[in-house]
Amino acid sequence: MNAKSILPTGIAALFMVATMTNVQAGEWRDLLAAPLADPLLARPPELDHGKPLPADSEVHPCDQSLPLSDKTLTLSDAIDIALCHHPQVNAAWARIKIQAAQVGQARSSYLPTINAGVRYQQEKTRQPDSTLFRDSERSGRSEYYTLTWRLLDFGARGANRRLSDALLEGALASHDAALQKTMGTAITAYFEAQTSAARRDARESNETLARQIVEATMKRAARGAAAQTDILQVQTALAKAELEHVRAIGQHERSLVALSIALGMQGRAMRFQVLPADPASSPDTASAGMARDLTEWLQAAQQQHPALTAARAQLAASRQKLIAVRSEGLPTLEFNQSYFVNGRPNQGSTGGRTREAVTGLSLNIPVFDGFSSTYKVRDAQAQIDVREAELMETQDQVLGEIARAHADTAAALRNLASSRRLQESAIQALENVQRKYERGLIDTLEVLNVQAALVDAREERIRTLVEWRSARLRLLASAGEISRTRIAEQGR
């Protein structure tokens, strides 16, 4: 090999050494363990591919680069932020990983275990007072290999495997329940912020209208058609309108803070506004969730609500735990295979080379454990009672939330028509009194009363409209059926 061929080879070797030097020890461990990351197939596919929400055809990935400052949030944006950043959702996702690891541990109990060890020893013997024996020095190395395989355990491993499977199913359902709860909370906070924004705008319009009335009164006073008391009344009404406007601004800012907390963004600087409510939209009974009666909602929730599914999985896991605890007091049968080179562990050197193979069966029969198994069984039975009570409590809570959301949706639908008529009447009344006031046919007090009635009518219209939008989505969230597709179908 000449120098020209050696040079590229040396450069390649140096590059490989530099690359290996930059890789940390933990990274090498991860690279070597990658082919055996999940040899027992305990990891559910949801951890790798995600799980779509009800009625969604695909998994929506999180957009970590979503700008939050100076942004007008739609309801869909708020839902995306909550699902990606809320700590309850992240904690539920982490619990799935924990339960998946426990499934792998339960499955590993069916496989044999292999242990190996190497010992190096050096012996020195001194005879300072002896003339017949010389000092001696001896070194040696011993090795051992053992294989242990449990063949029979009367159901303990099977119960533990079913226990871990049930807990994993419960963790998946709990994650779905956390998603539904988070979306329900985000929806409520979003519409509360939208309501407060509408109230702020209404109070701003009221302040503008109060200024116009003050200007009109001043013009009338200049012509001698308005008394000093009229001027004081309209100025007082303007000051009150300004105060109410400032208060509405503060309430809206507090609602935005509550919304940021509901989205899981507490502690972060967020400057955003919610999408304004559309007073011109009309209700749709079917889209509002009223196409099904309350009985159908309750029946569907009992069958598929994720919180109930998680509670049932916890109860099933507790029952399997009782079986596993009872099996711990039964005999076990194990196969053992050992191979020793130059002696056994914790023994001195034999001074020669030896090989020893040991094969056997071990039957372990528990005789007395100080009544520990008795109290473990009682503990497991008590856990079943607790899980049954928790299932009943969760069922009552879920069905109660559905019933309340269904009633709120029905009430919001009934209130919409009344609020629309109220607002239309208030607008016509104000237009009428303004014309009469400009001609001097009515006094200032009547104008102020009609103005206040219009402000209340506008707030009532916005409030009932937002209540309707919020109630129909909260009904879906309470039933465990909320998703991005359903939110898009229901509108903004």
C-alpha positions as CSV (number, residue, x, y, z in Angstrom):
1,M,0.0,0.0,0.0
2,N,1.5,3.3,-1.1
3,A,1.3,6.7,0.6
4,K,-1.6,7.9,-1.6
5,S,-3.8,5.0,-0.5
6,I,-2.8,5.4,3.2
7,L,-3.7,9.0,3.4
8,P,-7.5,8.7,2.7
9,T,-7.7,5.7,5.0
10,G,-6.0,7.7,7.8
11,I,-8.3,10.6,7.4
12,A,-11.3,8.4,7.5
13,A,-10.0,6.8,10.7
14,L,-9.4,10.1,12.3
15,F,-12.9,11.2,11.3
16,M,-14.4,8.1,12.9
17,V,-12.5,8.7,16.1
18,A,-13.6,12.3,16.3
19,T,-17.2,11.3,15.7
20,M,-17.0,8.6,18.5
21,T,-15.5,11.1,20.9
22,N,-18.3,13.6,20.4
23,V,-21.0,11.0,21.3
24,Q,-21.7,10.8,25.0
25,A,-21.9,7.6,26.9
26,G,-25.7,7.9,27.3
27,E,-26.2,8.3,23.6
28,W,-24.1,5.2,22.9
29,R,-26.3,3.3,25.3
30,D,-29.5,4.5,23.6
31,L,-28.1,3.6,20.1
32,L,-27.2,0.1,21.3
33,A,-30.6,-0.4,23.0
34,A,-32.6,0.9,20.1
35,P,-33.2,-2.6,18.5
36,L,-34.4,-3.8,21.9
37,A,-36.5,-0.8,22.9
38,D,-39.7,-2.8,23.1
39,P,-38.9,-6.5,22.6
40,L,-42.1,-7.7,24.3
41,L,-44.4,-5.3,22.4
42,A,-45.7,-3.7,25.5
43,R,-45.8,-0.1,24.1
44,P,-49.2,0.8,22.8
45,P,-49.4,2.2,19.2
46,E,-51.0,5.4,20.6
47,L,-47.6,6.5,22.1
48,D,-46.0,6.4,18.6
49,H,-48.9,7.5,16.4
50,G,-51.2,9.3,18.7
51,K,-54.9,8.8,19.1
52,P,-57.6,10.8,17.2
53,L,-60.4,12.4,19.2
54,P,-64.0,11.2,18.7
55,A,-65.3,12.0,15.2
56,D,-61.8,13.0,14.0
57,S,-60.3,11.1,11.2
58,E,-56.7,11.7,11.9
59,V,-54.4,12.8,14.7
60,H,-53.8,16.5,14.9
61,P,-50.1,17.2,15.7
62,C,-49.1,19.9,18.2
63,D,-47.7,23.1,16.7
64,Q,-45.1,24.2,19.2
65,S,-44.4,27.3,17.2
66,L,-47.9,28.7,17.4
67,P,-47.6,32.5,18.0
68,L,-49.4,33.6,21.1
69,S,-48.6,37.3,21.4
70,D,-50.8,39.9,19.7
71,K,-53.0,37.1,18.2
72,T,-56.7,36.9,17.8
73,L,-57.5,33.4,19.0
74,T,-60.3,31.3,17.5
75,L,-61.8,28.6,19.6
76,S,-59.9,26.0,17.5
77,D,-56.7,27.8,18.3
78,A,-57.5,27.7,22.0
79,I,-58.3,24.0,21.9
80,D,-55.0,23.3,20.1
81,I,-53.0,25.2,22.7
82,A,-54.8,23.5,25.6
83,L,-54.3,20.0,24.2
84,C,-50.6,20.6,23.6
85,H,-49.6,22.6,26.7
86,H,-51.9,21.8,29.6
87,P,-50.0,20.0,32.4
88,Q,-53.0,17.6,33.1
89,V,-52.8,16.3,29.5
90,N,-49.0,15.9,29.7
91,A,-49.3,14.1,33.0
92,A,-51.9,11.7,31.7
93,W,-49.7,11.0,28.7
94,A,-46.7,10.3,30.9
95,R,-48.9,7.8,32.9
96,I,-49.5,5.9,29.8
97,K,-45.7,5.4,29.4
98,I,-45.5,4.2,33.0
99,Q,-48.2,1.7,32.6
100,A,-46.7,0.5,29.3
101,A,-43.5,-0.2,31.1
102,Q,-45.3,-2.1,33.8
103,V,-46.9,-4.3,31.0
104,G,-43.5,-5.1,29.8
105,Q,-42.4,-6.1,33.3
106,A,-45.4,-8.4,33.7
107,R,-44.7,-10.1,30.4
108,S,-41.0,-10.5,31.2
109,S,-41.9,-12.8,34.1
110,Y,-42.6,-15.5,31.6
111,L,-39.0,-15.5,30.3
112,P,-36.0,-17.0,32.0
113,T,-33.3,-14.9,33.7
114,I,-29.6,-15.4,33.0
115,N,-26.9,-14.2,35.3
116,A,-23.1,-14.3,34.8
117,G,-20.2,-13.3,36.9
118,V,-16.4,-13.3,36.9
119,R,-14.1,-13.1,39.9
120,Y,-10.3,-12.7,39.9
121,Q,-8.4,-13.4,43.2
122,Q,-4.8,-13.5,44.3
123,E,-3.6,-15.4,47.4
124,K,-0.3,-14.8,49.2
125,T,1.0,-17.0,52.0
126,R,3.9,-16.0,54.2
127,Q,5.9,-18.3,56.6
128,P,8.2,-15.9,58.5
129,D,9.1,-18.4,61.3
130,S,9.3,-21.6,59.2
131,T,12.4,-23.0,57.6
132,L,10.6,-25.8,55.9
133,F,7.9,-23.9,54.0
134,R,8.5,-21.0,51.6
135,D,6.3,-18.1,51.0
136,S,3.7,-18.8,48.2
137,E,1.7,-16.8,45.9
138,R,-1.3,-18.0,43.8
139,S,-3.8,-16.3,41.5
140,G,-6.9,-17.5,39.8
141,R,-10.1,-16.6,38.0
142,S,-13.5,-18.1,38.5
143,E,-16.7,-17.8,36.4
144,Y,-20.3,-18.7,36.8
145,Y,-23.4,-18.7,34.6
146,T,-26.9,-19.4,35.9
147,L,-30.3,-19.8,34.2
148,T,-33.5,-19.6,36.2
149,W,-36.9,-20.2,34.6
150,R,-40.2,-20.3,36.5
151,L,-42.3,-23.0,35.1
152,L,-45.4,-23.0,37.3
153,D,-46.9,-20.5,39.8
154,F,-50.6,-21.2,39.9
155,G,-51.7,-18.0,38.2
156,A,-49.7,-15.3,39.8
157,R,-48.0,-14.2,36.6
158,G,-51.2,-14.4,34.6
159,A,-53.0,-12.2,37.1
160,N,-50.2,-9.7,37.2
161,R,-50.2,-9.6,33.4
162,R,-54.0,-9.0,33.2
163,L,-53.6,-6.4,36.0
164,S,-51.0,-4.4,34.0
165,D,-53.1,-4.7,30.9
166,A,-56.1,-3.3,32.7
167,L,-54.1,-0.5,34.2
168,L,-52.8,0.4,30.7
169,E,-56.3,0.5,29.4
170,G,-57.3,2.7,32.3
171,A,-54.4,5.0,31.6
172,L,-55.4,5.3,27.9
173,A,-59.0,6.1,28.9
174,S,-57.8,8.5,31.6
175,H,-55.9,10.4,29.0
176,D,-59.0,10.6,26.8
177,A,-60.9,11.8,29.8
178,A,-58.2,14.4,30.6
179,L,-58.5,15.6,27.0
180,Q,-62.3,16.0,27.2
181,K,-62.0,17.8,30.6
182,T,-59.3,20.1,29.3
183,M,-61.3,21.0,26.2
184,G,-64.5,21.6,28.3
185,T,-62.6,23.9,30.6
186,A,-61.0,25.7,27.7
187,I,-64.4,26.1,26.0
188,T,-65.9,27.6,29.1
189,A,-63.0,30.0,29.7
190,Y,-63.0,31.0,26.0
191,F,-66.7,31.9,25.9
192,E,-66.4,33.7,29.2
193,A,-63.7,35.8,27.7
194,Q,-65.8,36.4,24.6
195,T,-68.8,37.4,26.8
196,S,-66.6,39.9,28.8
197,A,-65.3,41.3,25.5
198,A,-68.8,41.8,24.3
199,R,-69.7,43.5,27.6
200,R,-66.7,45.8,27.3
201,D,-67.8,46.7,23.7
202,A,-71.3,47.3,24.9
203,R,-70.2,49.6,27.7
204,E,-68.0,51.5,25.2
205,S,-71.0,52.0,23.0
206,N,-72.9,53.2,26.0
207,E,-70.2,55.7,26.8
208,T,-70.2,57.0,23.2
209,L,-74.0,57.3,23.3
210,A,-73.9,59.1,26.6
211,R,-71.4,61.6,25.1
212,Q,-73.8,62.2,22.2
213,I,-76.6,62.9,24.6
214,V,-74.5,65.3,26.5
215,E,-73.6,67.2,23.3
216,A,-77.3,67.3,22.3
217,T,-78.3,68.6,25.8
218,M,-75.6,71.3,25.6
219,K,-77.0,72.4,22.3
220,R,-80.5,72.5,23.7
221,A,-79.2,74.5,26.7
222,A,-77.6,77.0,24.4
223,R,-81.0,77.6,22.8
224,G,-82.6,77.8,26.2
225,A,-84.5,74.5,25.8
226,A,-82.8,72.6,28.6
227,A,-82.5,73.3,32.2
228,Q,-79.4,73.1,34.5
229,T,-80.8,69.9,36.0
230,D,-80.9,68.3,32.6
231,I,-77.2,69.1,32.1
232,L,-76.3,67.6,35.5
233,Q,-78.3,64.5,34.8
234,V,-76.6,63.7,31.5
235,Q,-73.2,64.5,32.9
236,T,-73.9,62.1,35.7
237,A,-75.0,59.5,33.3
238,L,-71.8,60.0,31.3
239,A,-69.6,59.6,34.4
240,K,-71.4,56.4,35.2
241,A,-71.0,55.1,31.7
242,E,-67.2,55.8,31.8
243,L,-66.9,54.0,35.2
244,E,-68.8,51.0,33.9
245,H,-66.6,50.9,30.8
246,V,-63.4,50.9,32.9
247,R,-64.8,48.1,35.0
248,A,-65.8,46.1,31.9
249,I,-62.2,46.5,30.6
250,G,-60.8,45.1,33.9
251,Q,-63.2,42.2,33.9
252,H,-62.2,41.3,30.3
253,E,-58.5,41.4,31.3
254,R,-59.2,39.0,34.2
255,S,-61.1,36.7,31.9
256,L,-58.1,36.6,29.5
257,V,-55.9,35.6,32.5
258,A,-58.4,32.8,33.4
259,L,-58.3,31.7,29.7
260,S,-54.5,31.5,29.7
261,I,-54.6,29.4,32.8
262,A,-57.2,27.1,31.3
263,L,-55.0,26.7,28.2
264,G,-52.1,25.6,30.4
265,M,-50.1,28.8,29.7
266,Q,-49.9,30.2,33.2
267,G,-46.8,32.0,34.1
268,R,-46.2,33.0,30.4
269,A,-46.6,36.4,28.9
270,M,-49.6,36.2,26.6
271,R,-51.1,39.2,24.7
272,F,-54.1,38.0,22.7
273,Q,-57.7,38.7,22.1
274,V,-60.6,36.3,21.5
275,L,-62.6,36.3,18.3
276,P,-65.6,38.6,18.7
277,A,-69.1,37.0,19.0
278,D,-71.3,37.2,16.0
279,P,-74.7,38.5,17.1
280,A,-76.2,37.8,13.6
281,S,-75.8,34.0,13.8
282,S,-78.9,32.0,14.2
283,P,-79.3,28.8,16.3
284,D,-79.6,25.3,14.8
285,T,-81.4,22.8,17.1
286,A,-79.7,19.8,15.5
287,S,-76.2,21.3,15.7
288,A,-76.8,22.4,19.2
289,G,-77.0,18.8,20.3
290,M,-80.8,18.8,20.9
291,A,-81.5,16.2,18.1
292,R,-81.0,13.5,20.8
293,D,-83.0,13.5,24.0
294,L,-81.4,13.3,27.5
295,T,-81.9,9.5,27.7
296,E,-79.9,8.9,24.6
297,W,-77.1,11.1,25.8
298,L,-77.0,9.3,29.1
299,Q,-77.0,5.8,27.5
300,A,-74.2,6.8,25.1
301,A,-72.1,8.1,28.0
302,Q,-72.5,5.0,30.0
303,Q,-71.1,2.9,27.1
304,Q,-68.2,5.0,25.9
305,H,-67.4,7.9,28.2
306,P,-63.6,7.7,28.8
307,A,-63.9,8.5,32.5
308,L,-66.2,5.6,33.1
309,T,-64.0,3.4,30.9
310,A,-61.0,4.3,33.1
311,A,-62.9,3.6,36.3
312,R,-64.0,0.2,35.0
313,A,-60.4,-0.6,34.1
314,Q,-59.3,0.3,37.6
315,L,-61.9,-2.0,39.1
316,A,-60.8,-4.8,36.8
317,A,-57.2,-4.2,37.8
318,S,-58.1,-4.4,41.5
319,R,-59.8,-7.8,40.9
320,Q,-56.8,-9.1,39.2
321,K,-54.7,-7.8,42.0
322,L,-56.7,-9.9,44.4
323,I,-56.0,-13.0,42.3
324,A,-52.3,-12.2,42.2
325,V,-52.1,-11.7,46.0
326,R,-53.9,-15.1,46.6
327,S,-51.5,-16.8,44.2
328,E,-48.5,-15.5,46.1
329,G,-49.2,-18.0,48.9
330,L,-49.2,-21.0,46.5
331,P,-46.2,-23.2,45.5
332,T,-43.9,-22.3,42.6
333,L,-41.8,-24.6,40.4
334,E,-38.6,-23.3,38.8
335,F,-36.0,-24.8,36.5
336,N,-32.3,-24.0,37.3
337,Q,-29.2,-24.5,35.2
338,S,-25.8,-23.4,36.5
339,Y,-22.3,-23.7,35.2
340,F,-19.2,-22.9,37.3
341,V,-15.6,-22.5,36.2
342,N,-12.8,-22.9,38.9
343,G,-15.2,-22.9,41.8
344,R,-18.4,-21.3,42.9
345,P,-18.9,-17.7,44.0
346,N,-17.7,-16.7,47.4
347,Q,-15.4,-19.7,47.6
348,G,-11.6,-19.7,47.7
349,S,-9.6,-20.8,44.8
350,T,-9.3,-24.6,44.2
351,G,-5.8,-24.3,42.9
352,G,-6.8,-26.0,39.6
353,R,-9.1,-25.8,36.7
354,T,-12.5,-27.2,37.4
355,R,-15.8,-27.3,35.5
356,E,-19.1,-27.9,37.2
357,A,-22.6,-28.1,35.8
358,V,-25.7,-28.2,37.9
359,T,-29.2,-28.8,36.7
360,G,-32.3,-29.0,38.9
361,L,-35.9,-28.2,39.7
362,S,-36.9,-26.1,42.6
363,L,-40.2,-26.4,44.3
364,N,-41.0,-23.6,46.7
365,I,-43.9,-24.2,49.1
366,P,-44.8,-21.3,51.4
367,V,-45.7,-22.7,54.8
368,F,-46.0,-19.7,57.1
369,D,-45.3,-16.0,56.5
370,G,-46.6,-14.5,59.8
371,F,-50.1,-14.0,58.4
372,S,-48.8,-11.4,55.9
373,S,-50.7,-13.0,53.0
374,T,-53.9,-12.9,55.0
375,Y,-53.7,-9.1,55.4
376,K,-52.6,-8.6,51.8
377,V,-55.8,-10.4,50.7
378,R,-57.9,-8.2,52.9
379,D,-56.2,-5.1,51.5
380,A,-56.9,-6.3,48.0
381,Q,-60.5,-6.9,48.8
382,A,-60.8,-3.5,50.3
383,Q,-59.3,-2.0,47.2
384,I,-62.0,-3.6,45.1
385,D,-64.7,-2.0,47.4
386,V,-63.0,1.4,46.9
387,R,-62.9,1.0,43.1
388,E,-66.5,0.1,43.0
389,A,-67.4,3.2,45.0
390,E,-65.2,5.3,42.8
391,L,-67.0,3.9,39.7
392,M,-70.4,4.8,41.1
393,E,-69.1,8.3,42.0
394,T,-67.7,8.8,38.6
395,Q,-70.9,7.6,37.0
396,D,-73.0,10.0,39.1
397,Q,-70.7,12.9,38.3
398,V,-70.6,12.2,34.5
399,L,-74.3,11.7,34.2
400,G,-75.0,14.7,36.4
401,E,-72.7,16.9,34.2
402,I,-74.5,15.7,31.1
403,A,-77.9,16.4,32.5
404,R,-76.9,19.9,33.6
405,A,-75.3,20.6,30.2
406,H,-78.4,19.3,28.4
407,A,-80.6,21.6,30.5
408,D,-78.3,24.6,29.9
409,T,-78.4,23.9,26.1
410,A,-82.2,23.8,26.1
411,A,-82.5,26.9,28.2
412,A,-80.0,28.8,26.0
413,L,-82.0,27.9,22.9
414,R,-85.2,29.2,24.4
415,N,-83.5,32.4,25.6
416,L,-82.1,33.3,22.2
417,A,-85.4,34.3,20.5
418,S,-86.4,36.4,23.5
419,S,-83.1,38.2,23.6
420,R,-83.3,39.0,19.9
421,R,-86.8,40.5,20.3
422,L,-85.6,42.4,23.4
423,Q,-82.7,44.0,21.5
424,E,-84.8,44.9,18.5
425,S,-87.4,46.6,20.7
426,A,-84.8,48.5,22.6
427,I,-83.1,49.8,19.4
428,Q,-86.5,51.0,18.1
429,A,-87.3,52.6,21.4
430,L,-84.1,54.5,21.5
431,E,-84.4,55.8,17.9
432,N,-87.9,57.0,18.8
433,V,-87.0,58.9,22.0
434,Q,-83.9,60.4,20.3
435,R,-86.1,62.0,17.6
436,K,-88.6,63.2,20.3
437,Y,-85.8,64.5,22.5
438,E,-84.2,66.5,19.7
439,R,-87.6,68.2,19.1
440,G,-88.0,68.8,22.8
441,L,-91.1,66.5,23.2
442,I,-89.6,64.4,26.1
443,D,-87.3,65.1,29.1
444,T,-83.8,63.9,29.7
445,L,-84.7,61.2,32.2
446,E,-86.8,59.3,29.7
447,V,-83.9,59.3,27.3
448,L,-81.5,58.0,29.9
449,N,-83.9,55.2,30.9
450,V,-84.2,54.0,27.3
451,Q,-80.5,54.2,26.8
452,A,-79.9,52.0,29.9
453,A,-82.5,49.6,28.6
454,L,-80.7,49.3,25.3
455,V,-77.4,48.6,27.0
456,D,-79.0,45.8,29.0
457,A,-80.6,44.4,25.9
458,R,-77.4,44.3,24.0
459,E,-75.6,42.6,26.9
460,E,-78.4,40.1,27.3
461,R,-78.3,39.3,23.6
462,I,-74.6,38.6,23.6
463,R,-74.8,36.7,26.8
464,T,-77.5,34.4,25.6
465,L,-75.8,33.9,22.3
466,V,-72.5,32.9,24.0
467,E,-74.3,30.7,26.5
468,W,-75.9,28.8,23.6
469,R,-72.6,28.3,21.8
470,S,-70.8,27.3,25.1
471,A,-73.6,25.0,26.3
472,R,-73.8,22.9,23.1
473,L,-70.0,22.3,23.1
474,R,-70.0,21.6,26.9
475,L,-72.7,19.0,26.3
476,L,-70.4,17.2,23.9
477,A,-67.5,17.6,26.3
478,S,-69.5,16.3,29.2
479,A,-70.5,13.2,27.1
480,G,-66.9,12.6,26.1
481,E,-67.6,13.3,22.4
482,I,-65.9,16.7,21.8
483,S,-63.3,16.9,19.0
484,R,-61.9,19.4,16.5
485,T,-64.3,18.2,13.9
486,R,-67.3,18.7,16.2
487,I,-66.0,22.2,17.1
488,A,-65.7,23.1,13.4
489,E,-69.2,21.7,12.8
490,Q,-70.6,23.8,15.6
491,G,-69.0,27.0,14.3
492,R,-66.9,29.5,16.1
